[in-house]
Amino acid sequence: MTTPSSPSSPPDLPHSRLRSSGGNRIPLIAFAWLWVGAPLCYGLYELVLKAKQLFTG
């Protein structure tokens, strides 16, 4: 059986686990978002250009 946590202990939030997981992972997460986001943005940009060309002649 589990006991309820005491009211004075802070809740286990995802951002608190990031900081307490043995190092600062924020730069790694930012790099991962850029690794995926940059090609995605480029692809969307190309899609808009091709769609504009397709519909305007």
C-alpha positions, 0 to 999 in steps of 0.5 A, a space after each residue: 500500500 502506498 502512503 500519500 505524500 506529505 503536503 510539504 513535499 513539492 509535486 513531481 513535475 516534468 521540468 523538475 525531473 529534467 533538472 535533477 536527472 544528472 545534468 542540464 538537458 535543456 541544450 540537448 532538448 533544444 538541439 533535438 528540436 532544431 534537428 527536427 524543426 529546421 527540415 520541417 520548416 524548410 519542407 513547409 516553405 517549399 510546399 507553400 512555394 510549390 502550391 502557390 506555383 500550382 494554383 497561380 500558374 
